[in-house]
């Protein structure tokens, strides 16, 4: 289970009824003029309330460009979909961070080949060393090209 989820894409996630209710309440609180939609600025306030950070201009632009041009903002249904996707991504990256931390036993902030081998021996003991080396090399190469 631990290994199979490590490389998994974010999966569909459903909010609990109380969480869904909270999202609707935040939408209504931020819909100051009761138009049934959120403006760009009201959307930013809602994100701060739900996620604790102010969205960047790029994020706000992306959200607003996805909104139906015939409306004057983000409708509740669209808002709920955006929040659900943000929550899925947040949970996915928290899972990845948790897995990385479990592998980084010496708390260095990076994984050595030995760390990688030990981790895979625990979670996938039948995986060949050749495969582990290939995965590590691919991962190491991709991380060095991002810097």
PyMOL commands that set and color helices and strands:
alter all, ss='L'
color gray80, all
select helices_A, chain A and resi 2-6+17-30+40-51+57-65+76-103+113-123+129-146
alter helices_A, ss='H'
color red, helices_A
select strands_A, chain A and resi 37-38+74-75
alter strands_A, ss='S'
color yellow, strands_A
deselect
rebuild
show_as cartoon
